[in-house]
Amino acid sequence: MFEEFINAYKTRYFKIFSDDFHGRFRRLQNELTEPKFHPSAELKQELNKLDLFLSSPLTVAIVGQFSSGKSTFLNALLGSEILPSGLTPVTSKPTFIRYGAAPGLSVLYENGRELYLGVEEIGRFVDQRVFGDDVSRLCVYAPSEILKLVNFVDTPGLNSLSKADTAVTHEVLKDVAGVIWLSLADNAARASESAQIKEFLAGGGKTAICLLNQKDKLSKDELERLKTHAQATYGRFFERIIAVSAKQAVTAQAEGDAALLTESNFSEVISAIRELFGSEDIKEKFVREKCSRLVAVNAKQHEKIAKIYEKAGEIISKFDAELESNLKAVQENFKPKIELAFNELKHVAKLVADEILASLKSVKKYKYAPRKTLLKGEYFEASSYEAVDFDSDEVFSKLIYNDVKFAKFFRTYKRGLSALQEEIGAALDEIYERLEREFMIYKSEFENAQKEDETHSETVFADVRTYAGQVYRTFLRDYETAKFKGLQKTALFFEKLNLKVAANYENAVKIAVYFLKEKIAGSMRAHEQNGFALFIPSFDEVQDRVLTSLNLYEFENEMLGSASFLNKILSALKSEFAKIKDEKLAKIAALSAGHKKLRDEILKAGEGFGRQILL
């Protein structure tokens, strides 16, 4: 039972391929459609078509301008006039010609319905004037020996009135390895036809034969000159250029005229078809060309996706490279403004100190010393001394109650602090917005990215579109959060500065005045009791007390020097941005490396297929 399980597991998960060309192709097909590549339905369909192509007789497309005799030529191949012909374009949809034991017609409709009819009914479906758009294609079956070797497909005539006909021919040629190009002998090798041949056959890896039809209309010399001219004009696109008369061949077959059949040169055409299209080599060449392209374009898609991811990394790296200079610019711009804000406070402290000093007045005070009399009595002797003092109410009146100058200064100062905070915030916003602008451009460029080839993976491109469309969540949100932290720290500093200094001016003045008043009074008591020296406040002492009361010593370090609040905020922002950069670049590198690995694996699968072919 365990052995049965192992065999079932191997059957399901381990595929074994033969060593012939078809087996090697299927190995490549299996590798290219592994789930890790997220293969598209179009890629699977293309590979399935190639698989069917290798298993089926070669299909050769019959191509040429309308009225070039394509239908007549095919009738000559089939040995009977099955296909209608005329002066008007009659084939508007591809008509396949395949081997059948008896003549027959299959009509495939766009909705998938298939109708089987007698081959004589084909006239109802091939005339462009009545051909229904609901018909997808026709398939004629005939018991012709050549069809055992090669299938044919009759394409709409080029240069017809319908541009759709040319598009149909292009679609047909995508899936065929062989082409027979019919050109009217009296119209061959003209510039318009040469351009069409180049358009349809250049770079397609197809094996092609050119038939100069209606050779019976030219003399022998004219025919030789035409063949020489055709060879020089577009000979590089064809393995053979053969002059033939399809009409003579049909007539000869109908009448059993061997001489006319020889004159038609149709036997050379049959020989060329057997020689060029009868070998499996042409199918292998075609499949190699197709697979080479499929490998290249599907490897290229992963290279493209890797570059899209890397471009996001380039944006981040560029932002990081410019960050230090941008932060330094902010520092240099606002350092003098912050110093000015501090010095303005220091200046107003000086003015307050001046007002306090101006209020000092000399006052006459008395002190009492004990004295003893001759009768051993004791009394206190009064003596006067000069001291300085001030009326605190008078100072408050000047600086607070009846003040206009200082109140106006602090109102203006508070507005200035608010403006300075907004300026710093705007500068930090601008640094972030530079990154935001780059990613918005990135988003607009890639959020609608479409696959460049129909076989590319829709899943892979959908992932890229989602990635590009979510740049805020993927990239910007973390940077914005770090920026907000910096803005919050800035706001907290200015709020503290406002509360402790600008909005606390009256309390600070009162505290300074009361402190000085008490120190003067204390020195008087000490002088009267112990004879200590009197305290006469100097300007520096008064200013120092005002600065202390205004908390300016606390803010000096935060507003000036290398340890200022702004430097700390910018340093923290730089550090936070660096962490974000490292994290984002690591994720981008992983995504890019993943697609490069897939690219390399696809290329390796293609190389393996090619090496085995060359053995």
C-alpha positions as CSV (number, residue, x, y, z in Angstrom):
1,M,0.0,0.0,0.0
2,F,2.9,2.4,0.8
3,E,4.4,1.6,-2.6
4,E,1.1,2.5,-4.3
5,F,1.1,5.8,-2.4
6,I,4.7,6.5,-3.6
7,N,3.8,5.7,-7.2
8,A,0.7,7.9,-7.0
9,Y,2.7,10.8,-5.6
10,K,5.4,10.5,-8.3
11,T,2.7,10.4,-11.0
12,R,1.2,13.6,-9.7
13,Y,4.2,15.6,-8.7
14,F,7.1,14.2,-10.8
15,K,6.7,14.5,-14.5
16,I,8.9,12.4,-16.8
17,F,9.7,13.7,-20.3
18,S,11.1,11.9,-23.3
19,D,14.5,12.9,-24.7
20,D,13.2,13.7,-28.1
21,F,12.5,17.3,-29.2
22,H,8.9,17.1,-28.2
23,G,9.8,15.8,-24.8
24,R,12.3,18.6,-24.2
25,F,9.7,21.1,-25.3
26,R,7.2,19.7,-22.8
27,R,9.9,19.9,-20.1
28,L,10.3,23.6,-20.9
29,Q,6.5,24.1,-21.0
30,N,6.3,22.5,-17.6
31,E,9.0,24.8,-16.2
32,L,7.6,28.0,-17.6
33,T,4.2,27.3,-16.2
34,E,5.2,26.5,-12.7
35,P,3.1,28.4,-10.2
36,K,6.0,30.4,-8.8
37,F,6.1,32.3,-12.2
38,H,2.4,33.1,-12.0
39,P,2.0,32.2,-15.7
40,S,-0.7,34.0,-17.7
41,A,-3.5,32.2,-19.4
42,E,-2.1,33.6,-22.7
43,L,1.3,32.0,-22.0
44,K,-0.3,28.7,-21.2
45,Q,-2.4,28.9,-24.4
46,E,0.7,29.8,-26.5
47,L,2.6,26.8,-25.1
48,N,-0.4,24.5,-25.6
49,K,-0.6,25.7,-29.2
50,L,3.1,24.9,-29.7
51,D,2.5,21.5,-28.2
52,L,-0.4,20.9,-30.6
53,F,1.8,22.3,-33.4
54,L,4.4,19.7,-32.8
55,S,1.8,16.9,-32.8
56,S,0.0,18.0,-36.0
57,P,1.0,18.2,-39.6
58,L,2.7,21.5,-40.6
59,T,0.3,24.3,-41.6
60,V,1.4,26.5,-44.4
61,A,-0.2,29.9,-44.9
62,I,-1.2,31.0,-48.4
63,V,-0.7,34.7,-48.5
64,G,-0.9,37.3,-51.3
65,Q,-2.8,40.3,-52.5
66,F,-6.4,39.8,-53.5
67,S,-6.9,38.3,-57.0
68,S,-3.3,36.9,-56.9
69,G,-4.7,33.5,-57.6
70,K,-4.5,32.0,-54.1
71,S,-7.8,30.0,-54.3
72,T,-6.8,28.8,-57.8
73,F,-3.5,27.7,-56.6
74,L,-5.1,25.7,-53.7
75,N,-7.5,24.1,-56.1
76,A,-4.5,23.0,-58.1
77,L,-3.0,21.5,-54.9
78,L,-6.3,19.7,-54.1
79,G,-6.7,18.4,-57.7
80,S,-10.2,19.9,-58.1
81,E,-12.0,23.2,-58.1
82,I,-13.3,23.1,-54.5
83,L,-12.5,26.7,-53.5
84,P,-14.4,29.5,-55.3
85,S,-12.4,32.2,-57.0
86,G,-13.2,35.5,-58.7
87,L,-12.3,39.1,-59.3
88,T,-13.7,40.3,-55.9
89,P,-12.0,39.4,-52.6
90,V,-13.8,36.2,-51.6
91,T,-11.9,35.0,-48.5
92,S,-12.6,37.1,-45.5
93,K,-11.9,34.6,-42.7
94,P,-9.1,32.0,-42.6
95,T,-10.0,28.8,-44.5
96,F,-8.0,25.7,-43.4
97,I,-7.4,22.9,-45.8
98,R,-6.8,19.5,-44.2
99,Y,-6.7,15.9,-45.2
100,G,-10.0,13.9,-45.2
101,A,-11.0,10.6,-46.6
102,A,-13.9,12.4,-48.3
103,P,-14.5,16.0,-49.2
104,G,-16.2,18.0,-46.5
105,L,-16.7,21.4,-44.9
106,S,-16.6,22.4,-41.2
107,V,-17.9,25.9,-40.2
108,L,-16.8,27.1,-36.7
109,Y,-18.8,29.9,-35.2
110,E,-17.6,32.5,-32.7
111,N,-19.8,31.0,-30.0
112,G,-18.1,27.6,-30.4
113,R,-20.8,25.9,-32.5
114,E,-19.5,23.8,-35.3
115,L,-21.5,22.9,-38.4
116,Y,-20.5,20.1,-40.9
117,L,-21.6,20.5,-44.5
118,G,-20.9,19.2,-47.9
119,V,-17.9,21.0,-49.5
120,E,-20.1,22.4,-52.2
121,E,-21.7,24.6,-49.6
122,I,-18.4,26.6,-49.1
123,G,-19.6,29.3,-51.5
124,R,-22.2,30.4,-48.9
125,F,-19.4,31.3,-46.5
126,V,-16.4,32.7,-48.3
127,D,-17.8,35.6,-50.2
128,Q,-17.0,38.8,-48.3
129,R,-20.2,40.4,-49.4
130,V,-22.3,37.8,-47.5
131,F,-19.8,36.3,-45.0
132,G,-21.3,36.4,-41.5
133,D,-19.3,38.0,-38.7
134,D,-20.4,35.2,-36.4
135,V,-18.3,32.7,-38.3
136,S,-14.8,32.2,-36.9
137,R,-13.2,30.0,-39.5
138,L,-13.7,27.4,-42.2
139,C,-12.0,24.0,-42.6
140,V,-12.1,22.2,-45.9
141,Y,-11.3,18.5,-45.9
142,A,-10.1,16.8,-49.1
143,P,-8.5,13.4,-50.0
144,S,-5.4,15.0,-51.4
145,E,-2.0,13.2,-50.9
146,I,-0.2,16.5,-50.3
147,L,-2.5,17.1,-47.3
148,K,-1.1,14.0,-45.6
149,L,2.1,15.8,-45.4
150,V,1.1,19.5,-45.1
151,N,-2.0,21.5,-44.1
152,F,-2.8,24.8,-45.7
153,V,-4.6,27.9,-44.6
154,D,-6.0,30.4,-47.1
155,T,-5.8,33.9,-45.8
156,P,-7.8,37.0,-46.7
157,G,-6.3,38.9,-49.7
158,L,-4.1,41.9,-48.9
159,N,-4.9,45.3,-50.3
160,S,-8.6,44.6,-50.1
161,L,-11.1,47.2,-49.0
162,S,-11.2,45.8,-45.5
163,K,-8.3,46.6,-43.0
164,A,-9.6,43.7,-40.9
165,D,-8.5,41.3,-43.6
166,T,-4.8,42.3,-43.1
167,A,-5.3,41.9,-39.3
168,V,-6.6,38.4,-39.8
169,T,-3.6,37.5,-41.9
170,H,-1.3,38.8,-39.3
171,E,-3.0,36.7,-36.7
172,V,-2.8,33.6,-38.9
173,L,0.9,34.1,-39.5
174,K,1.7,34.1,-35.8
175,D,1.0,30.4,-35.6
176,V,2.4,29.0,-38.9
177,A,6.0,28.1,-39.7
178,G,5.6,28.0,-43.5
179,V,4.4,30.6,-46.0
180,I,3.6,30.4,-49.7
181,W,3.5,34.0,-51.0
182,L,1.6,34.4,-54.3
183,S,2.5,37.3,-56.5
184,L,1.0,38.1,-59.9
185,A,3.8,37.8,-62.5
186,D,2.9,41.1,-64.2
187,N,2.7,42.9,-60.8
188,A,5.5,41.3,-58.9
189,A,8.3,43.0,-57.0
190,R,6.6,46.4,-56.9
191,A,7.4,48.7,-54.0
192,S,4.0,48.1,-52.3
193,E,4.3,44.4,-52.4
194,S,7.9,44.5,-51.3
195,A,6.8,46.5,-48.2
196,Q,4.2,43.9,-47.4
197,I,6.6,41.0,-47.7
198,K,8.9,42.8,-45.3
199,E,6.1,43.5,-42.9
200,F,4.8,39.9,-42.8
201,L,8.0,37.9,-43.1
202,A,10.9,39.9,-41.6
203,G,12.2,38.5,-38.4
204,G,9.5,35.9,-38.1
205,G,11.7,32.8,-38.4
206,K,9.4,31.4,-41.1
207,T,10.3,29.2,-44.1
208,A,8.8,30.8,-47.2
209,I,8.3,30.2,-50.9
210,C,7.4,32.9,-53.4
211,L,5.3,31.9,-56.4
212,L,5.2,34.2,-59.4
213,N,1.8,33.3,-60.6
214,Q,0.3,33.6,-64.1
215,K,3.7,33.0,-65.7
216,D,1.8,32.1,-68.9
217,K,1.2,35.8,-69.4
218,L,4.9,36.6,-69.9
219,S,7.4,35.6,-72.5
220,K,10.4,33.5,-71.5
221,D,12.7,36.5,-71.5
222,E,10.3,38.6,-69.6
223,L,9.9,35.8,-67.0
224,E,13.7,35.5,-66.6
225,R,14.0,39.3,-66.1
226,L,11.2,39.2,-63.5
227,K,12.8,36.3,-61.6
228,T,16.1,38.1,-61.5
229,H,14.4,41.3,-60.3
230,A,12.3,39.5,-57.7
231,Q,15.4,37.7,-56.4
232,A,17.3,41.0,-56.0
233,T,14.3,42.8,-54.5
234,Y,13.0,40.4,-51.9
235,G,14.9,37.1,-52.4
236,R,16.3,37.2,-48.9
237,F,12.9,36.5,-47.5
238,F,12.3,33.3,-49.5
239,E,13.9,29.9,-49.8
240,R,12.7,29.6,-53.3
241,I,11.2,31.9,-56.0
242,I,9.2,29.8,-58.5
243,A,7.3,30.9,-61.6
244,V,4.0,29.0,-62.0
245,S,0.7,29.1,-63.6
246,A,-2.0,27.9,-61.2
247,K,-4.7,28.3,-63.8
248,Q,-2.8,26.1,-66.3
249,A,-2.3,23.5,-63.5
250,V,-6.1,23.4,-62.7
251,T,-7.0,23.1,-66.4
252,A,-4.4,20.4,-67.0
253,Q,-5.7,18.4,-64.1
254,A,-9.3,18.7,-65.2
255,E,-8.4,17.8,-68.8
256,G,-5.6,15.3,-68.1
257,D,-3.2,17.3,-70.2
258,A,0.3,16.3,-69.0
259,A,2.0,18.7,-71.3
260,L,0.1,21.7,-70.0
261,L,0.7,20.5,-66.4
262,T,4.5,20.4,-67.2
263,E,4.2,23.9,-68.8
264,S,2.5,25.2,-65.6
265,N,5.7,24.2,-63.6
266,F,3.4,23.0,-60.8
267,S,5.6,19.9,-60.2
268,E,8.4,22.2,-59.1
269,V,6.1,23.7,-56.6
270,I,5.0,20.3,-55.2
271,S,8.7,19.3,-55.0
272,A,9.5,22.5,-53.1
273,I,6.6,21.9,-50.7
274,R,7.7,18.4,-50.0
275,E,11.4,19.3,-49.6
276,L,10.9,22.5,-47.5
277,F,7.8,21.8,-45.5
278,G,7.9,18.0,-45.2
279,S,10.7,17.9,-42.7
280,E,10.3,18.0,-38.9
281,D,13.2,20.4,-38.9
282,I,11.0,23.3,-39.9
283,K,8.6,22.6,-37.0
284,E,11.5,22.4,-34.6
285,K,13.0,25.6,-35.9
286,F,9.6,27.4,-35.5
287,V,9.1,26.1,-32.0
288,R,12.7,27.1,-31.1
289,E,12.0,30.6,-32.4
290,K,8.8,30.9,-30.5
291,C,10.2,29.5,-27.3
292,S,13.2,31.7,-27.5
293,R,10.9,34.7,-27.7
294,L,8.6,33.5,-24.9
295,V,11.6,32.9,-22.7
296,A,13.1,36.3,-23.5
297,V,9.9,38.3,-23.0
298,N,8.9,36.5,-19.8
299,A,12.4,36.9,-18.4
300,K,12.4,40.5,-19.4
301,Q,9.1,41.1,-17.5
302,H,10.8,40.1,-14.3
303,E,13.8,42.3,-15.1
304,K,11.4,45.2,-15.7
305,I,9.5,44.5,-12.4
306,A,12.8,44.3,-10.5
307,K,13.7,47.8,-12.0
308,I,10.4,49.2,-10.9
309,Y,11.0,48.1,-7.3
310,E,14.6,49.4,-7.5
311,K,13.4,52.7,-8.7
312,A,11.5,53.1,-5.4
313,G,14.9,52.4,-3.7
314,E,16.6,55.0,-5.8
315,I,14.0,57.6,-4.6
316,I,14.8,56.7,-1.0
317,S,18.5,56.6,-1.5
318,K,18.4,60.0,-3.3
319,F,16.3,61.4,-0.4
320,D,18.8,60.0,2.1
321,A,21.8,61.4,0.2
322,E,20.3,64.9,0.3
323,L,18.9,64.7,3.8
324,E,22.0,65.8,5.7
325,S,22.4,69.0,3.6
326,N,18.7,69.7,3.8
327,L,18.7,69.4,7.6
328,K,21.8,71.5,7.8
329,A,20.1,74.2,5.7
330,V,17.2,74.1,8.3
331,Q,19.7,74.4,11.1
332,E,21.6,77.3,9.5
333,N,18.4,79.1,8.6
334,F,16.8,79.0,12.0
335,K,19.8,79.2,14.3
336,P,20.1,83.0,14.1
337,K,16.3,83.4,14.4
338,I,16.3,81.3,17.6
339,E,19.3,83.2,19.0
340,L,17.4,86.4,18.2
341,A,14.4,85.2,20.1
342,F,16.5,84.4,23.1
343,N,18.4,87.7,22.9
344,E,15.1,89.6,22.7
345,L,14.1,88.1,26.0
346,K,17.5,88.9,27.4
347,H,17.1,92.5,26.3
348,V,13.7,92.9,27.8
349,A,15.1,91.5,31.0
350,K,17.7,94.3,30.9
351,L,14.9,96.8,30.5
352,V,13.0,95.4,33.5
353,A,16.2,95.5,35.5
354,D,16.7,99.1,34.5
355,E,13.2,100.0,35.7
356,I,13.8,98.2,39.0
357,L,17.1,100.0,39.6
358,A,15.5,103.3,38.6
359,S,13.0,102.8,41.4
360,L,15.7,102.4,44.1
361,K,15.7,105.3,46.5
362,S,17.9,106.3,49.5
363,V,16.0,105.9,52.7
364,K,17.0,106.9,56.3
365,K,16.7,104.1,58.8
366,Y,17.4,103.8,62.5
367,K,19.1,101.2,64.5
368,Y,19.2,100.8,68.3
369,A,22.2,99.8,70.3
370,P,22.0,99.0,74.1
371,R,23.9,101.3,76.4
372,K,24.7,101.2,80.2
373,T,24.7,104.1,82.6
374,L,26.8,104.8,85.7
375,L,23.9,103.6,87.8
376,K,24.1,100.3,86.0
377,G,21.0,101.1,84.1
378,E,20.5,100.2,80.5
379,Y,18.9,101.9,77.6
380,F,18.9,101.8,73.8
381,E,20.6,104.4,71.8
382,A,19.2,105.2,68.4
383,S,21.4,106.0,65.4
384,S,20.5,106.6,61.8
385,Y,22.0,105.0,58.7
386,E,21.4,105.3,54.9
387,A,20.0,102.4,52.9
388,V,18.4,101.8,49.5
389,D,14.9,100.5,49.0
390,F,12.0,100.7,46.5
391,D,8.3,100.7,46.6
392,S,7.2,97.4,45.1
393,D,3.7,98.8,44.3
394,E,5.4,101.6,42.4
395,V,7.5,99.0,40.4
396,F,4.5,96.9,39.7
397,S,2.6,100.0,38.5
398,K,5.4,100.8,36.0
399,L,6.1,97.3,34.8
400,I,2.6,95.7,35.0
401,Y,-0.4,97.6,35.9
402,N,0.1,100.8,34.0
403,D,2.6,99.3,31.5
404,V,2.1,99.5,27.7
405,K,5.6,99.0,26.5
406,F,6.3,95.6,28.1
407,A,2.8,94.2,27.6
408,K,3.0,95.1,23.9
409,F,6.5,93.5,23.6
410,F,5.3,90.2,25.0
411,R,2.1,90.2,22.9
412,T,4.3,90.7,19.8
413,Y,6.8,88.2,21.2
414,K,4.2,85.5,21.5
415,R,3.0,86.0,18.0
416,G,6.7,85.8,16.9
417,L,7.1,82.5,18.7
418,S,4.0,81.2,16.9
419,A,5.3,82.3,13.5
420,L,8.8,80.8,14.2
421,Q,7.2,77.5,15.2
422,E,5.2,77.5,11.9
423,E,8.3,78.3,9.9
424,I,10.2,75.4,11.4
425,G,7.3,73.1,10.9
426,A,7.0,74.3,7.2
427,A,10.7,73.6,6.7
428,L,10.3,70.0,8.1
429,D,7.2,69.6,6.0
430,E,9.2,70.7,2.9
431,I,11.9,68.0,3.5
432,Y,9.2,65.3,3.7
433,E,7.2,66.8,0.8
434,R,10.3,66.4,-1.5
435,L,10.1,62.6,-0.8
436,E,6.3,62.7,-1.2
437,R,6.5,64.4,-4.6
438,E,8.9,61.8,-5.9
439,F,6.7,59.0,-4.8
440,M,3.6,60.6,-6.2
441,I,5.4,60.7,-9.6
442,Y,6.4,57.0,-9.0
443,K,2.8,56.2,-8.2
444,S,1.4,57.9,-11.3
445,E,4.0,56.2,-13.5
446,F,3.4,52.6,-12.2
447,E,0.0,52.3,-10.6
448,N,-1.5,51.6,-14.0
449,A,1.4,49.5,-15.3
450,Q,0.2,47.1,-18.0
451,K,2.0,44.0,-19.3
452,E,3.9,44.7,-22.5
453,D,3.3,41.3,-24.0
454,E,0.2,39.3,-23.9
455,T,2.0,36.3,-22.4
456,H,3.3,38.4,-19.4
457,S,1.8,37.5,-16.0
458,E,-1.2,39.6,-15.1
459,T,-0.7,38.6,-11.5
460,V,2.9,40.0,-11.4
461,F,1.8,43.3,-13.0
462,A,-1.3,43.5,-10.7
463,D,1.1,43.2,-7.7
464,V,3.2,46.0,-9.1
465,R,0.1,48.2,-9.6
466,T,-0.9,47.6,-6.1
467,Y,2.6,48.3,-4.8
468,A,2.8,51.6,-6.7
469,G,-0.7,52.5,-5.7
470,Q,0.0,52.1,-2.0
471,V,3.2,54.2,-1.8
472,Y,1.8,56.0,1.2
473,R,1.2,52.9,3.2
474,T,4.4,51.2,2.0
475,F,6.8,54.1,2.2
476,L,5.5,57.6,3.1
477,R,3.6,56.8,6.2
478,D,6.7,55.9,8.3
479,Y,8.5,59.0,7.1
480,E,5.5,61.1,7.8
481,T,5.2,59.6,11.3
482,A,8.8,60.5,12.0
483,K,8.2,64.0,10.7
484,F,5.2,64.4,13.0
485,K,7.4,63.4,16.0
486,G,9.7,66.2,15.1
487,L,6.8,68.6,14.7
488,Q,5.4,67.5,18.1
489,K,8.7,68.1,19.8
490,T,8.9,71.5,18.2
491,A,5.4,72.4,19.4
492,L,6.2,71.2,22.9
493,F,9.3,73.3,23.1
494,F,7.5,76.5,22.0
495,E,4.6,75.7,24.3
496,K,7.0,75.4,27.2
497,L,8.7,78.6,26.2
498,N,5.4,80.4,25.9
499,L,4.1,79.2,29.3
500,K,7.3,79.7,31.3
501,V,8.4,83.0,29.7
502,A,6.0,84.9,27.4
503,A,2.8,84.1,29.3
504,N,4.6,84.2,32.7
505,Y,6.0,87.7,32.5
506,E,3.9,89.3,35.3
507,N,4.6,86.5,37.7
508,A,8.3,86.5,36.8
509,V,8.5,90.3,37.5
510,K,6.7,89.9,40.8
511,I,8.9,87.1,41.9
512,A,12.0,89.1,41.0
513,V,10.8,92.2,42.8
514,Y,9.7,90.3,45.9
515,F,13.0,88.5,46.0
516,L,15.0,91.8,45.8
517,K,12.7,93.5,48.2
518,E,13.1,90.7,50.7
519,K,16.9,90.6,50.2
520,I,17.1,94.3,50.9
521,A,14.9,94.0,54.0
522,G,16.9,91.0,55.2
523,S,20.2,92.9,54.8
524,M,18.7,95.8,56.9
525,R,17.8,93.4,59.7
526,A,21.2,91.8,59.6
527,H,22.8,95.3,59.6
528,E,20.8,96.5,62.5
529,Q,21.3,93.3,64.6
530,N,24.8,92.3,63.8
531,G,26.3,95.2,61.8
532,F,26.5,93.3,58.6
533,A,27.0,95.3,55.4
534,L,23.9,96.5,53.7
535,F,22.8,95.0,50.4
536,I,22.8,97.5,47.6
537,P,21.7,95.7,44.4
538,S,23.9,96.2,41.3
539,F,22.6,96.0,37.8
540,D,24.1,92.6,37.2
541,E,22.4,91.3,40.4
542,V,19.0,92.7,39.4
543,Q,19.3,91.4,35.8
544,D,20.4,88.0,37.0
545,R,17.4,87.8,39.3
546,V,15.0,88.8,36.4
547,L,16.6,86.3,34.0
548,T,16.2,83.6,36.7
549,S,12.6,84.5,37.3
550,L,11.9,84.5,33.5
551,N,13.5,81.0,33.3
552,L,16.0,82.2,30.7
553,Y,18.9,80.3,32.1
554,E,16.8,77.1,31.6
555,F,16.2,78.0,28.0
556,E,19.7,79.2,27.2
557,N,21.0,75.7,26.5
558,E,17.9,74.8,24.6
559,M,18.0,77.8,22.4
560,L,21.7,78.3,21.9
561,G,24.7,76.1,21.3
562,S,25.2,72.6,19.9
563,A,22.6,71.1,22.3
564,S,19.8,73.3,21.2
565,F,16.3,71.9,20.9
566,L,16.4,72.3,17.1
567,N,19.7,70.4,16.8
568,K,18.3,67.6,18.9
569,I,15.1,67.4,16.9
570,L,17.0,67.4,13.6
571,S,19.4,64.8,14.9
572,A,16.6,62.6,16.0
573,L,14.8,63.0,12.6
574,K,18.0,62.1,10.8
575,S,18.4,59.0,12.9
576,E,14.7,57.9,12.5
577,F,14.9,58.5,8.7
578,A,18.1,56.4,8.5
579,K,16.3,53.5,10.3
580,I,13.4,53.8,7.9
581,K,15.7,53.9,4.9
582,D,17.5,50.7,6.0
583,E,14.3,48.9,6.5
584,K,12.7,50.0,3.2
585,L,15.8,49.3,1.1
586,A,16.1,45.8,2.6
587,K,12.5,45.0,1.6
588,I,13.0,46.5,-1.8
589,A,16.2,44.5,-2.3
590,A,14.4,41.3,-1.4
591,L,11.6,42.0,-3.8
592,S,14.0,42.9,-6.6
593,A,16.2,39.9,-5.9
594,G,13.1,37.6,-6.0
595,H,12.2,38.8,-9.5
596,K,15.8,38.6,-10.7
597,K,15.9,35.0,-9.4
598,L,12.7,34.3,-11.4
599,R,14.3,35.9,-14.4
600,D,17.4,33.8,-14.1
601,E,15.4,30.6,-13.6
602,I,13.4,31.3,-16.8
603,L,16.6,32.0,-18.8
604,K,18.1,28.9,-17.4
605,A,15.1,26.8,-18.5
606,G,15.5,28.3,-22.0
607,E,19.2,27.7,-22.1
608,G,18.6,24.1,-21.1
609,F,16.1,23.7,-23.9
610,G,18.6,25.2,-26.4
611,R,21.6,23.1,-25.3
612,Q,19.7,19.9,-25.6
613,I,18.6,20.9,-29.1
614,L,22.2,21.5,-30.2
615,L,23.4,18.0,-29.0
